[in-house]
Amino acid sequence: MDKRSSVLIKKYFEDKSTVNSDIESFNNFVDKELQLIIEENKEIEPTIIPHNVDEFKIKFDRIWLEKPTITEADGSKKNIYPVEARLRKITYAAPIFIEVSAHINGVQRELFTTQIGSLPVMLKSKYCHLRGINRDELIKHGEDPDDPGGYFIINGSEKVLIAVEDLAANRMMVEKTSIGVSEYVGKLFSEKGSFKIPHTFEKMKDGIFYLSFTRVKRMPIVVILKALGLTKDEEIVKFVSSKKQYNELMVNLYEFVDIKNEEDALDFIARKIGITQSKDIRVEKMQEIVDRYLLPHIGTDPKDRMMKAYNMCKYLNKFIVVSNNEVSRDDKDHYLNKRLKLSGDLLADLFRVNLKVLVGDLMYNFQRIVKRGKFPSIKVIIRDKLLTSRIYSSMATGSWVGARKGISQRIQRLNFLETVSHLQRVVSPLSSSQENFEARGLHPTHVGRLCPVETPEGTNIGLRKNLSLLAEISGDDSEEEVLKNLKTMGLEQVK
């Protein structure tokens, strides 16, 4: 290595850490994701309420995290540093506080701040006591000044959350299949909050394009477009492609020419999936399914239906041009089509699921006391230990939501390089018992992102990888900022 390279690399590591991306991911989770998860569960309406009350709502408002503390046996609270957590075999965690209010008939009854649990804190993150202190102070607090951080301390053990490699959500990929009735299949995972809905596009031998999502199996796409409000055949042709008319699309439009409006289209889908009530109820139920489960990443309100229709036309266009060999098929192993779930994303999944458990427990306790003829205070029935114990359990055992195992691992400390390697690990969710030859292979897009050498031998080869030393992972950007920049470059929004 020449002198200039060594100076540059040394300078890079003076300013940045190998685990910088993971630390930023955790900070983003606490600063932004926690509040977004609370917004998803903002209002709770118990089904059993006192007789003299018409409407009762529990609202979650602001949520925040403090720095790690510990409550001693005598009830006193004090700050805790990582070295003490290791020696005393306890968890290096910080309390999570939330503002809760109860509303009776639209009038606020009580407003209070309460602790809903404790969250393990990543070392060297924004909420860690070690953040921003110099080498001498780190040594004084019993820490290795060269330790990069980026891990957690659970019951005295150092645990690292392994980055999970997954296919990019909200991106349609068309591939050729060797089995099944459709030669080409388009797949899209629509992800928003707790929703991750798989959508499948197919073309049968009768020439009709079909879409499958949740309980709606193999439904003609033209009917779904009409159910979303795009009822004119001329508009469908225009939004699929304004430059070229496809004969395959004409066959589809001719087949369902009798369906003239949204109501008929919704009724057609409802009858096909086996909803047997009266027409009004069928249409209403179908509207709810379409709003909630069809492309939820675009929106879940009735006003988003037309935007869903435009996007559906875009996906249909891609399916047609790929199946006609006008453009090449998508490469699933290209890193453009992959996303890495870092510590912040994994903790967001865990917190989202366990908050729902806490809300369910809160509802159960409230309704049980109401049945006895009492009206409880909400402060009394929130069990903060429930959320804490479930998060600690997952981080201690490595068993994660979605039946994933081995997400949290005990950090390897045989030598410094092995520690850094473990903090940089990336795993694929694919089964190690299956062949998956292409997924295991080295792809040209791995250059500079993943180490081309470091992978184990045997069943896990190519499925367990490591990030390159200088690799950085960018976080999510807000859609508003991206749209704003695109509009300045000449993007015109569809009216």
VEXLUM-529627 format. One record per residue (C-alpha): x, y, z. Coordinates in steps of 0.02 Angstrom, whole numbers, plus 32768, in hexadecimal, padded with zeros to 4 digits. Layout:
# residues N
XYZ/...
# end
This chain:
# residues 495
800080008000/804880AA7FD0/80598139804B/7FC7819F8007/7F4D810C8014/7F7E80E780C8/7F6981A080F8/7EBB81A680A8/7E80810480FA/7EC5813B81A3/7E6B81E38192/7DC981898161/7DCB811E81FF/7DF381B5826D/7D4D8204823A/7CE38168821D/7CC880BD8268/7CAD80168213/7C05800C826C/7BCF80BF8246/7B3B808881DB/7AF880168265/7B0680A082E8/7AAC811C8275/7A2580988257/7A0980878314/7A048145832A/79848152829D/791980CB82EF/791281298395/78FF81D78349/788081B282BF/784580FE82B3/780780F18368/77928185834D/7754813E82A5/772C809782FA/76CA80F48380/766B815382F6/763580AA82AD/75E8807C8356/75B6812D8389/7501810F83BD/74BC807B841E/74018062842F/73CD7FD984AB/73327F778475/72F17F698529/72D88013857D/726F804E8613/71B1806085F3/71AC811A8613/7236813E8592/7210815084D7/72C381568499/7369812D84EC/7415813C849B/74C7812484D9/7547818B8476/76038176846D/765E82198448/7718823F8455/779A81B88478/785081D184A9/78E8817684EE/795A81B0857A/7A0E817C859C/7A3380D485F3/7A0A80D086AC/79F6804A8731/7980804187C7/79D97FFA885F/79897F8E88E6/796A80278955/7908807C88C8/798F80FA8899/79B5811B87E2/7A60813A8797/7AB7813C86EF/7B04809686BA/7B9F8081864D/7BC07FE785DE/7C4E7FA2864A/7BD87F9A86E2/7B537F41867A/7BD47EBF8644/7C167EA186F5/7B6A7E9B8749/7B207E3086BB/7A927EA9869A/7A4E7EFB85FC/7A907FA485C1/79E57FF0859E/798A809685A5/78D580B985DA/785380E08553/77D281638584/772D818A852F/76A2820A8543/75F881B68555/754D8208855C/749E81C28579/740782148526/735081FF855A/72CE823A84DA/735482A48485/738B82F88529/743782D58573/7428827C8619/74DE825D864A/758982868602/7628823D8648/76D98206861C/770881528641/779480D78622/775E804E85A9/77FE7FEA85B0/78BB7FEB859E/791C7FE284FB/79CE7F9C84ED/7A42802884B3/7AC88011842E/7B77803E846B/7BBC80E18420/7B0E811383E1/7ABF81BE8402/7A6C817A84A2/7B07812684EA/7B6D81788575/7C0E81528513/7BDC81BF847F/7C5282518461/7CCC823384F1/7D89822F84D3/7E04819E84E3/7E3A81C88595/7D8781CD85D3/7D608128857A/7DF280D685D4/7DB681248679/7D0B80D1865C/7D5D8028863F/7D4780268581/7DBE7FFB84F4/7DD880A38499/7DE6804783F2/7D457FE48409/7CD08018837A/7C2B7FFC83D8/7B947FCD8370/7B5A7F4083E4/7AEB7F29847E/7B037EE4852D/7A797E6A855E/7A857E17860A/7B407E3B860B/7B607DEB855F/7B967E5284C9/7B187E36843C/7B207E6F8388/7A897E798313/7AB97E2C826C/7A857E8E81D0/7A047E2F8168/7A0C7E3680AA/79607E358058/790F7E5C7FB1/78DF7F127F9E/782A7F347FCE/77B37F997F60/78167F6B7EC3/77CA7EF87E3F/783C7E727DF6/780F7E087D5F/78617D5E7D48/784D7CC87CD6/780D7C287D27/782A7B747CF6/77907B347D51/76DD7B747D62/76587BB07CEA/76A77C5A7CC7/774B7C657C66/77787D0A7CBB/774D7D3D7D6D/77577DEB7DB7/776F7DF77E74/77617E8E7EE6/77657E9B7FA4/77007F347FD7/773F7F6C8082/76F97FF180F4/77077FEB81B2/76D07F3F81EC/768E7F11813E/76FA7EAC80C6/76847E6C803F/76C57DFF7FAF/76797E287F04/768A7DB07E70/766E7DDE7DB9/764D7D507D3D/76157D367C89/75AF7C987C6A/759F7C367BC8/74FA7C8F7BA5/755E7D327B93/75127D837C2E/75827DDD7CAD/75607DAD7D62/75917DF47E0B/75957D987EB3/75A17DEC7F5F/75657DB2800C/74BF7D557FF4/74A77D967F43/74EE7D0B7ED7/75097D1C7E1A/74957DAE7DFA/74967DFF7D4C/74FE7EA07D56/74857F007CE6/73F87EE07D64/74677F1D7DF3/74917FBB7D91/73D77FDC7D78/73B77FBB7E32/743880427E5A/73DC80C37DF0/743580B57D48/739780807CED/73B580C07C3B/740F80477BC6/746180DA7B6C/74AF81177C10/74EF80697C3C/7545805C7B91/7590810A7BA6/75D680EC7C55/761D80407C29/7679808D7B93/765B81317B39/76DA81067AB0/76A780577A7C/76077FEF7A7C/761A7F3B7AB6/75A87EB77A6A/75AF7E527B0D/755F7EE67B69/74D47EF57AE6/74A57E3E7B03/74967E627BBE/742B7EFF7BA4/73B77EA57B29/739F7E147BA4/735D7E877C2E/73077F0D7BC5/72627EED7C21/72A87F307CC6/72807FE97CB7/729A80347D65/72F4801F7E0C/72617FCD7E64/724F7F457DE0/730A7F227DE6/730D7F187EA5/72747EA67EA3/72C77E367E1F/73647E227E8D/72FC7E077F2C/72977D7A7EDC/73357D297E98/73897D237F44/72EB7CDC7F96/729A7D707FF1/71E37D3B7FF3/71837DC98048/71147E497FF1/71607EB57F67/71767F517FD5/71D47EF0805B/723C7E947FD7/72727F397F88/72987F888032/73027EF4806B/735F7EF17FC6/73847FAB7FD2/73D27F8D807E/743F7EFD803B/74787F667FA5/74A07FFD8014/74FF7F9D8099/75567F0E803F/756F7F447F89/76167F9F7F7A/76117FE5802D/76B9803E8012/765E80BA7FA0/75D880DC8023/7548808E8083/74C48117806C/743881197FE8/748981B67F9C/7523814D7F6E/74C280D87EFA/74E681387E59/75A081407E81/759C80837E9C/754980707DF0/75D280D87D9C/765980707DF0/76007FCF7DC0/760580097D09/76C0802B7D1C/76DD7F7B7D62/76727F2F7CD7/76D97F8C7C55/777A7F467C9F/77327E957CA1/76FF7EA37BE9/77A67EE97BAA/780B7E667C0B/779D7DD47BD1/77AF7E157B1C/786E7E187B33/78737ED47B10/78D77EEE7BB0/793E7E737C16/78FC7E167CAE/79257E517D5F/79BD7E077DB5/798D7DDE7E69/7A457DD37E9B/7A6F7E827E5D/7A917EEC7EF7/7A1F7F757EB3/79907EFC7ED9/79CB7ED77F8B/79B87F33802F/7A117F1980D5/79AE7F1B8176/7A227F6381F9/7A0C7F6C82B7/798F7FFC82AF/791F7FA28231/79267EFE8291/78FC7F558336/786D7FB282E0/78227F0982A9/78367EC6835B/77EF7F6183AF/775A7F6B8338/77237EB8835C/773D7EC68419/76E37F6D8425/764B7F1683DB/765A7E948466/76637F2084E8/75C97F75849C/756B7ECE849E/759A7EB48555/75627F68857E/74BA7F498529/74A17EA38583/74C77EED862F/74577F85860F/73C37F1D85D4/73D87E9D8662/73CC7F2886E5/73397F7D868A/72D87ED7868F/72E57EDF874D/728D7F87874A/73277FF3876A/7377807B86FE/74358065870B/74BD80E886F4/752680BF865B/75C780E186BB/75A5804D872E/758A7FCB86A6/76237FEA8635/769F7F5E8659/774C7F9F8628/77A27EFA8653/77437EA185C6/77957F038538/78407F01858D/78437E4585AD/780E7E1C84FA/78957E8D84AD/791B7E4A8524/78E77D9684FD/78F77DAE8440/79A07E048451/79E27D8084C9/79AB7CE88462/79B87D2E83B1/79067CF38386/78B77D828326/780C7DAD82DE/77E17D50823E/78297CAD8287/78DB7CE58261/79677C9F82CD/7A1A7CD382EE/79FA7D8E82D7/7A4B7DB9837E/7AF37D63839B/7B757D678424/7C067DCF83E3/7CA87D7283BC/7D3B7DBA841E/7DCA7D4483F0/7E267DD5839F/7E007E878365/7DEF7E5982AC/7D727DD182D2/7D0C7E4D833A/7D097ECB82A9/7CDC7E3D8230/7C4A7E06829E/7C077EB982A9/7C0C7EC181E9/7BB07E1C81C9/7B207E0E814E/7AAF7D748142/7A347D4080BB/79887CFD80F2/79947C708071/799B7BBF80B5/7A4B7B7580C1/7A067AC7809A/79CF7AFA7FEB/7A447B0D7F57/7A217BC47F22/7ABD7BC37EB4/7AA77C737E6F/7A877CC07F1C/7B287C727F5E/7B937CAF7ECD/7BFC7D4D7EC9/7B9F7DD47E68/7BFC7E647E11/7B937EE17E76/7BE07E9F7F19/7C847EF97EEF/7CA77F7F7F71/7C0C7F4F7FD4/7C2F7E9E8010/7CD37E448031/7CF17DCA7F9F/7D547D52800D/7D077D4B80BA/7C7D7CC780BC/7C787C1E8116/7C907B7680C2/7C047AF680BB/7B487B1280BD/7B527BCD80E4/7BCB7BFA8058/7B927C988000/7AFD7CAE8076/7B637CF48105/7BCD7D8680CB/7C287E1D8111/7C257ED480E2/7CC27F208098/7D277F878115/7D01802D80BE/7C4C80028094/7BC7807C80D1/7B0C805B80CF/7A9A80ED80AA/79F78100810A/7949812480C9/792981D0807F/788182248093/781082167FFA/77E782D08005/789F83007FEF/78B682897F5C/781682C87F07/784A837C7F24/78F3835E7ECF/78A182FE7E3E/7825838C7E21/78B4840A7E14/78FD83977D8D/785C839F7D27/77EE83137D6E/773583307D4F/76BA82E27DC9/7628827C7D82/758582D77DA3/
# end
